[in-house]
Amino acid sequence: MIPKHSIISQLTERKVVAVIRGEDPEEAVQLSKAAVEGGISAIELTYTTPNIGEVFQKLRTTDALLGAGSVLDAETARHAMLAGAKFIVSPYFNPDVAVLCNRYGIPYLPGCMTVREMVTALEHGCEVLKLFPASEFPPSFIRSVNGPVPNARIMPTGGINLENINEWLKAGAVAVGIGSDLNKAYRNGGYQAVIELCRQYTDIVMQVSGGIR
């Protein structure tokens, strides 16, 4: 079992998490493999994808850090852990999920929009907080939060793209989540287009923060 602090370190070092939403398991597998080939090896497999357990199984042998996203309750979180998820992501903070993840030493990254929600999540052992949807905030929001709450490590997700990722990283984001861009690239150009897009993201990360590909 990989220690919790090691998972957190990998996420914050790699900087970009590919949020995978497939219309079916095969699309999710293809998106994930293309992301890894393009240099993004932290993969969040969302539970909005049908038969997501099949996706976890097919990706177990890939060189990727697999997590679960769109986790709404503790039952789903436990299912994800048994499927092989190394981290759990939710669109909002759920105390039951926090307790379960703490029990098994799995990082829990809940979606937060307010300082109150962030402090509550921190008090429940969450070490990285997902600012969601990030499109509703300017990058300077991170510095505003880190003034009174300096230990809040924030991962913006939702609305992150090639045009603004560098602004978020420079503003203090410990990582970012990207999703819709990957789906658009896949629909428009297929597997190779996703690879090329991910390479662009990883190139920006290397330039801005010296992140690990």
Buried (B, 14 or more C-beta within 10 A) or exposed (E): EEEBEEBBEBBBBBBBBBBBBBEEBEBBBBBBBBBBBBBBBBBBBBBEBEEBBBBBBBBEEBEBBBBBBBBEBBEBBBBBBEBBBBBBBBBBBBEEBBBBBBEEEBBBBBBBBEBEBBBBBBEBEBBBBBBBBBEEBEBEBBEEBBEEBEEBBBBBBBBBBEEBBBBBBEBBBBBBBBBEBBBBBBEEEEBEBBBEBBBBBBEBBBEBBEBBB
